[in-house]
């Protein structure tokens, strides 16, 4: 089979298309024909040796796929050859086939396209667990979403609306903000030319945001701390802006602020019931038409490096997807 292989930990430039042996599933695993693979910012980190669970070369990136079951490992029950699955993988999705643990697989509805299936788990799963389980977002609260046109940001806008919040979206430029508006944002802030802290205060009549969803970090994190409401919750999702903020602990005391981290993949190992219940809710919302992945670009497998560079340059909106076939 063909796969995009990382040969050294020097970034996306080290990736190349290789012919490699077909993988074989172990106990409790399935072999999947990859129909589509979602592209994530973490794919860039893993090619640089900066991911929290870092494999050593050679390996293929890719954390989320949709496809059909080709082979069952020993002990697998409840899954049959030919079943359509969404799977979260430790890595390996940039390939024509991949191995996945069954506990990281979700049945894929017949009504869902391969591209939507691959674009679904990481971004929707992250945002739903973050907002519902970790931040306890309640109807009527105000939610600020930074990077609101990006992969996770756009899903946070949609899920925030589904949970009954008023959503303030920040993004860089009017075109990206219009994407956030189309997915339900109530108010828009152009972070490239407006003072984010001041605008949040204005839009909340001086009270501040109840919950802030931050996959960007840097200056936006600092602005969030200064524009959050009493007993507000600030979700640390990632650092797409490249700068990891340092938290002045005394600021947390003034308004009884919670700063909440989210390592979404950890739930698969440490508390899988949270992930299972989250996916059950999300799939139902998808079937009802309440949420829908926004796939802004698709690339063939041989152009996987271009797909990843398109994402990390922050030119994309929503999700970028690789289609191996």
C-alpha positions as CSV (number, residue, x, y, z in Angstrom):
1,X,0.0,0.0,0.0
2,X,1.0,3.7,-0.2
3,X,1.5,5.9,2.9
4,X,3.0,9.3,3.7
5,X,6.0,8.5,5.9
6,X,7.9,10.8,8.3
7,X,11.6,9.8,8.0
8,X,13.0,12.4,10.4
9,X,11.7,14.8,13.0
10,X,12.3,18.0,11.0
11,X,8.7,19.0,10.1
12,X,6.4,18.4,7.2
13,X,9.3,18.7,4.7
14,X,10.5,15.3,5.9
15,X,7.3,13.6,4.7
16,X,7.3,11.5,1.5
17,X,5.0,9.1,-0.3
18,X,6.3,5.5,0.1
19,X,5.2,2.0,-0.7
20,X,5.0,0.1,2.6
21,X,3.7,-3.3,3.8
22,X,0.0,-3.6,4.6
23,X,-0.4,-3.5,8.4
24,X,-1.9,-6.4,10.4
25,X,-4.3,-6.0,13.3
26,X,-3.4,-7.3,16.7
27,X,-5.9,-8.4,19.4
28,X,-8.8,-5.9,19.8
29,X,-7.8,-4.1,16.6
30,X,-9.2,-3.7,13.1
31,X,-7.6,-3.0,9.7
32,X,-9.4,-0.1,7.9
33,X,-9.3,0.9,4.3
34,X,-8.9,4.7,4.7
35,X,-11.4,6.6,2.6
36,X,-10.6,10.0,4.2
37,X,-8.3,11.4,6.8
38,X,-8.6,14.6,8.7
39,X,-5.7,17.0,8.9
40,X,-4.9,18.6,12.3
41,X,-2.4,21.0,13.7
42,X,-1.0,18.2,15.8
43,X,0.1,16.4,12.6
44,X,2.7,19.2,12.3
45,X,3.8,18.8,15.9
46,X,4.3,15.0,15.6
47,X,6.5,15.5,12.5
48,X,8.7,17.8,14.6
49,X,9.0,15.5,17.7
50,X,6.8,17.8,19.7
51,X,3.7,15.7,20.3
52,X,2.9,14.4,23.8
53,X,2.9,10.8,22.6
54,X,5.7,10.9,20.2
55,X,6.5,7.9,17.9
56,X,10.0,7.6,16.4
57,X,10.5,7.5,12.6
58,X,9.5,6.0,10.3
59,X,5.8,6.6,10.9
60,X,2.8,8.1,9.2
61,X,0.9,11.1,10.7
62,X,-2.9,11.1,10.9
63,X,-5.1,10.9,14.0
64,X,-8.6,10.5,12.5
65,X,-10.0,8.5,9.6
66,X,-13.2,7.2,8.0
67,X,-13.3,4.0,6.1
68,X,-14.3,0.3,5.8
69,X,-13.2,-2.6,7.9
70,X,-10.9,-5.0,5.9
71,X,-9.7,-7.3,8.7
72,X,-10.5,-8.2,12.3
73,X,-7.9,-8.9,15.0
74,X,-8.5,-11.6,17.5
75,X,-11.2,-11.0,20.1
76,X,-13.0,-8.3,18.2
77,X,-16.8,-8.4,18.7
78,X,-19.6,-6.2,17.4
79,X,-17.7,-5.2,14.3
80,X,-17.8,-7.0,10.9
81,X,-15.7,-6.8,7.8
82,X,-17.2,-4.1,5.5
83,X,-18.5,-2.0,8.4
84,X,-18.2,1.8,8.0
85,X,-16.2,3.3,10.9
86,X,-14.8,6.5,12.2
87,X,-11.6,5.8,14.0
88,X,-9.2,7.8,16.1
89,X,-5.6,6.5,15.7
90,X,-2.4,7.1,17.6
91,X,-0.9,8.0,14.2
92,X,-0.9,6.4,10.7
93,X,-3.9,7.9,9.0
94,X,-2.0,9.4,6.1
95,X,-2.2,6.1,4.3
96,X,-4.4,3.8,2.3
97,X,-4.8,1.5,5.3
98,X,-4.5,1.9,9.0
99,X,-4.8,-0.1,12.2
100,X,-7.2,1.1,14.9
101,X,-8.1,-0.1,18.4
102,X,-11.8,-0.9,18.5
103,X,-12.3,1.2,21.7
104,X,-11.3,4.2,19.5
105,X,-13.8,3.4,16.7
106,X,-17.3,4.7,16.3
107,X,-20.0,3.3,13.9
108,X,-20.4,5.7,11.0
109,X,-23.9,6.5,9.8
110,X,-24.8,5.6,6.2
111,X,-25.9,9.2,5.8
112,X,-22.5,10.6,6.6
113,X,-20.0,11.1,3.8
114,X,-16.4,9.9,4.1
115,X,-15.1,13.5,4.2
116,X,-17.5,14.4,7.0
117,X,-16.6,11.2,8.9
118,X,-12.9,12.1,8.8
119,X,-13.5,15.7,9.6
120,X,-15.8,14.9,12.6
121,X,-14.1,13.2,15.6
122,X,-11.2,15.4,16.7
123,X,-12.8,18.9,16.3
124,X,-16.3,18.1,17.3
125,X,-15.2,15.7,20.1
126,X,-12.7,18.3,21.4
127,X,-15.3,21.1,21.5
128,X,-18.1,19.1,22.9
129,X,-16.1,17.7,25.8
130,X,-14.5,21.0,26.4
131,X,-17.7,23.0,26.5
132,X,-20.2,20.6,28.0
133,X,-18.1,18.4,30.3
134,X,-15.2,20.6,31.3
135,X,-16.5,24.2,31.2
136,X,-20.1,23.2,32.0
137,X,-21.5,25.8,29.6
138,X,-25.1,26.7,30.4
139,X,-27.9,28.1,28.4
140,X,-27.9,31.9,28.4
141,X,-24.2,32.2,29.1
142,X,-21.8,34.1,26.9
143,X,-19.1,32.1,25.1
144,X,-16.1,33.7,23.4
145,X,-14.5,31.5,20.7
146,X,-11.0,32.5,19.5
147,X,-9.8,31.3,16.1
148,X,-13.5,30.8,15.3
149,X,-13.1,29.9,11.6
150,X,-10.5,27.2,12.2
151,X,-11.1,23.5,12.7
152,X,-11.9,23.3,16.4
153,X,-13.0,27.0,16.6
154,X,-15.8,26.6,14.1
155,X,-17.2,23.5,15.9
156,X,-17.1,25.4,19.2
157,X,-19.3,28.1,17.7
158,X,-21.8,25.5,16.5
159,X,-21.8,23.5,19.7
160,X,-22.0,26.7,21.8
161,X,-25.2,27.7,20.0
162,X,-26.5,24.1,20.3
163,X,-26.0,24.4,24.1
164,X,-27.9,27.7,24.3
165,X,-25.1,30.2,24.6
166,X,-24.6,33.6,23.1
167,X,-21.4,33.2,21.0
168,X,-18.8,35.9,20.3
169,X,-16.4,34.8,17.6
170,X,-12.9,36.2,17.1
171,X,-10.9,35.6,13.9
172,X,-8.4,37.3,11.7
173,X,-10.2,39.2,8.9
174,X,-13.8,39.6,7.6
175,X,-13.8,36.6,5.3
176,X,-13.0,34.2,8.2
177,X,-15.5,36.0,10.4
178,X,-18.3,35.5,7.8
179,X,-17.6,31.7,8.0
180,X,-18.2,31.9,11.8
181,X,-21.3,33.9,11.3
182,X,-22.7,31.3,8.9
183,X,-22.2,28.7,11.6
184,X,-24.2,30.6,14.2
185,X,-21.9,33.3,15.8
186,X,-24.0,36.1,17.3
187,X,-21.2,38.7,17.4
188,X,-17.9,39.1,15.5
189,X,-14.6,40.6,16.5
190,X,-11.8,41.1,13.9
191,X,-8.7,40.3,16.0
192,X,-6.4,41.8,13.3
193,X,-7.7,45.3,13.8
194,X,-10.0,45.5,16.9
195,X,-9.0,45.5,20.5
196,X,-10.4,42.1,21.6
197,X,-10.6,42.9,25.3
198,X,-12.5,46.1,24.8
199,X,-14.9,44.6,22.3
200,X,-15.8,41.7,24.6
201,X,-16.5,44.1,27.4
202,X,-18.6,46.3,25.1
203,X,-20.6,43.3,23.8
204,X,-21.3,42.0,27.4
205,X,-22.2,45.4,28.9
206,X,-19.0,45.4,30.9
207,X,-19.6,42.0,32.5
208,X,-17.2,39.9,30.5
209,X,-17.5,36.4,29.0
210,X,-18.7,33.4,31.1
211,X,-16.6,30.9,29.1
212,X,-13.6,31.5,26.7
213,X,-12.6,28.8,24.3
214,X,-8.9,29.4,23.3
215,X,-7.1,27.3,20.7
216,X,-4.7,30.2,19.9
217,X,-2.9,31.3,23.0
218,X,-0.5,34.3,23.0
219,X,-2.0,37.8,23.2
220,X,-5.5,36.5,22.9
221,X,-5.1,34.5,26.1
222,X,-4.0,37.6,28.0
223,X,-6.9,39.6,26.6
224,X,-9.3,36.8,27.7
225,X,-8.1,36.9,31.3
226,X,-8.8,40.6,31.3
227,X,-12.3,40.3,29.8
228,X,-13.7,37.3,31.7
229,X,-16.7,37.5,34.0
230,X,-16.8,36.6,37.7
231,X,-16.5,32.8,38.0
232,X,-15.6,32.6,34.3
233,X,-14.0,29.6,32.8
234,X,-11.1,29.8,30.4
235,X,-10.5,26.7,28.3
236,X,-6.9,26.0,27.1
237,X,-7.3,24.1,23.9
238,X,-4.0,24.7,22.1
239,X,-1.5,27.2,20.9
240,X,-2.0,27.7,17.2
241,X,-0.6,31.2,17.6
242,X,2.8,29.7,18.5
243,X,3.1,31.2,21.9
244,X,2.4,29.3,25.2
245,X,1.0,31.9,27.7
246,X,2.1,32.2,31.3
247,X,-0.7,32.7,33.8
248,X,-0.3,35.3,36.5
249,X,-2.0,33.4,39.3
250,X,-3.0,36.6,41.1
251,X,-5.4,37.4,38.2
252,X,-7.3,34.3,38.9
253,X,-8.1,35.3,42.4
254,X,-9.7,38.6,41.5
255,X,-12.7,37.1,39.8
256,X,-12.5,33.5,41.0
257,X,-11.5,32.4,37.5
258,X,-11.1,28.7,36.4
259,X,-8.4,28.0,33.8
260,X,-9.2,24.6,32.4
261,X,-6.9,22.4,30.3
262,X,-8.2,19.8,27.8
263,X,-6.3,16.8,26.6
264,X,-9.2,15.3,24.6
265,X,-7.4,12.0,23.5
266,X,-6.7,11.1,27.1
267,X,-10.4,10.3,27.6
268,X,-10.0,7.2,25.4
269,X,-7.7,5.7,28.0
270,X,-8.6,7.3,31.3
271,X,-12.4,7.9,31.1
272,X,-13.8,6.4,27.9
273,X,-17.4,6.8,29.0
274,X,-17.0,10.6,28.6
275,X,-15.9,10.1,25.0
276,X,-18.6,7.5,24.3
277,X,-21.4,9.6,25.6
278,X,-20.1,12.7,23.7
279,X,-20.0,10.9,20.4
280,X,-23.5,9.5,21.0
281,X,-24.8,13.1,21.4
282,X,-22.8,14.5,18.5
283,X,-23.8,11.8,16.0
284,X,-27.5,12.4,16.9
285,X,-27.0,16.1,16.4
286,X,-25.5,15.4,13.0
287,X,-28.3,13.2,11.9
288,X,-30.8,15.9,13.0
289,X,-28.9,18.4,10.9
290,X,-28.0,20.5,14.0
291,X,-24.2,20.3,13.3
292,X,-22.3,19.7,10.1
293,X,-18.5,19.6,9.4
294,X,-17.2,22.4,7.3
295,X,-14.6,20.9,4.9
296,X,-12.9,23.7,3.1
297,X,-10.4,21.7,1.1
298,X,-9.6,18.1,0.1
299,X,-6.2,16.8,-1.2
300,X,-5.1,13.4,-2.6
301,X,-2.6,11.4,-0.6
302,X,0.3,12.4,-2.8
303,X,-0.4,16.0,-1.9
304,X,-0.6,15.5,1.9
305,X,2.3,17.9,2.6
306,X,0.5,20.6,0.7
307,X,-2.6,19.8,2.8
308,X,-0.7,20.1,6.0
309,X,1.1,23.3,5.0
310,X,-2.3,24.8,4.0
311,X,-3.6,24.2,7.5
312,X,-0.6,25.4,9.5
313,X,-0.3,28.6,7.4
314,X,-3.8,29.3,8.8
315,X,-5.2,29.9,5.3
316,X,-7.9,27.3,5.7
317,X,-11.3,27.5,7.4
318,X,-12.9,24.5,9.0
319,X,-11.3,21.2,8.1
320,X,-8.8,20.1,5.5
321,X,-9.2,16.4,4.5
322,X,-6.9,13.9,2.7
323,X,-8.6,11.4,0.4
324,X,-6.2,8.5,-0.3
325,X,-8.2,7.1,-3.2
